[in-house]
Amino acid sequence: MSTLRPVAVITGASAGIGAALARVFARDGHELVLVARREDRLRALADEIAATGAPRPVVIAADLLKPGIARVIGDALAAHGVEPQFVVNNAGFGLVGAASTLDHDEQLQMIDLNVRALTELSLAFVDSLARHRGGLLNIGSMAGFLPGPGMAVYYATKAYVLSFSEALHSELKPLGIRVTVLCPGPVPTEFADRAGLSKNALGPSFLIQSADHVAEAGYRGLMDGRRTVVPGAINKLITFLIRVTPRSLILSFVDYRQKRRRSARST
């Protein structure tokens, strides 16, 4: 029997969907560990959560691109007398542009963060997740259902997150571990700024949802043990239609949309 306190570990918690998820978990009584590079942002969020009467979250300032990040986080958790009941892999970024023209090193860093670090943290704490009958929430994207000319590497990383998480849902279920992949559509956050997307280039307004709405949907889906969560009725319909539409048509449509996005970046 472990004497370590169960916590929810949330990566990329300094802004956007990660910060929104931290507020939802804290509101529902979970003690938190917030992980990101920007320590000042994490401490401000920890202060905000503590001001509500919830336990003050543990802050771990760490770069998830560094090798052995799971060991670094695990050591920090043990030093605070806690272990994961839930792990939320939210950290990630995207880039807009043709893969052959974007910086190659930066695209490899995207793979390292969106895929390698997520995989490492998904598998590192299985024992404690099982011990506390907890779960794993991986943040994917509707992009994971599509090929992505114009954002080829990003779309491919999210396809990995979707496939990997759905497989883990099956593998870890006998251990009592819930695994959910959250696949939102466009969300106006710092992620869009980092990717080089202006507000006008995010997509049709009927597809755009707030970080708070996405976080609520992801949290409910995880607690209900759902395999995949696509927030929004229209977005759900689109992911269904993708499955029954010829791939060549999807490629042409995504290529057209990305060209429109690039033309809107300066507006």
Residue, then its C-alpha position, 0 to 999 in steps of 0.5 A: m500500500s503506497t503512502l504517497r498522495p494521489v495527484a493529477v499531473i498536467t503537462g502544458a498547464s501554463a496556458g490554454i487547454g492545459a490551464a483550463l483542465a487544471r481548473v476543472f480538476a481542482r474544482d472537482g477536488h483533485e490535488l494537482v501537479l502542474v508541469a511546463r517550462r514557464e514557471d511564472r505562469l505555473r505559479a500564478l495558476a497555482d496561486e489562483i487555484a489555491a485562492t479558491g480553497a483547493p490545495r495549492p498545486v505542486v509546480i514543476a518547471a521542466d522542458l519536456l523535450k529533454p531526455g528522461i523527462a519521466r524520471v525527472i518528473g517522477d523524482a520531483l513527485a516523490a520528493h513532494g510525497v505524491e504519485p500520479q492518479f491521473v496523467v494529462n498529456n496536454a503539452g504540444f505544438g504545431l507549425v503551419g507550412a509545407a514540411s519541405t520548407l519549414d525548419h527541419d529541426e523544429q519539426l523534429q522537436m514537434i515529434d519529440l514533444n507531441v509523440r515521444a514525450l507523450t508516449e514516455l509519460s503515458l507509460a511511466f506511471v502505469d503502476s500508480l495509475a492502476r493503484h489509484r484506479g485513475g486514468l490517462l488523458n491525452i490531448g489529440s486533435m481533429a487533425g488526427f483523423l486527417p492527412g494534413p498537407g500544409m501541416a503534415v508533421y503536426y497532423a501525423t503526430k496527432a494521428y499517432v496520439l489518436s491511435f496510441s491512446e485508443a490502443l492503450h484504452s484497450e490494453l490498460k482497461p483490465l488494470g482499471i485504468r481509464v484512457t481517453v483521447l480528447c480531439p478538439g477542433p479549432v481552439p483560440t489559444e497560444f497554440a494557434d499563435r505558436a503555429g502561426l495561425s491568426k484568429n481569421a485562419l483558425g477555421p469556421s466560427f461554428l467549429i471553434q470552441s473555448a478552452d474551457h468548454v473543451a476542458e470540461a468535455g475532456y474531463r467528463g469523458l475521462m471520468d466516464g471512461r470514454r475512449t475518444v472525445v470530440p467536443g461539439a456536435i458538428n465536430k463529431l459529425i465531421t469526424f464521422l464523415i471523414r471515415v466514409t469519405p474517399r481519402s483523395l477528396i479529403l486530401s484535396f479539401v485539407d490542402y485547399r483549407q490550408k492554402r486559405r489559412r496561409s493566405a489569411r495569416s496576414t489578415 
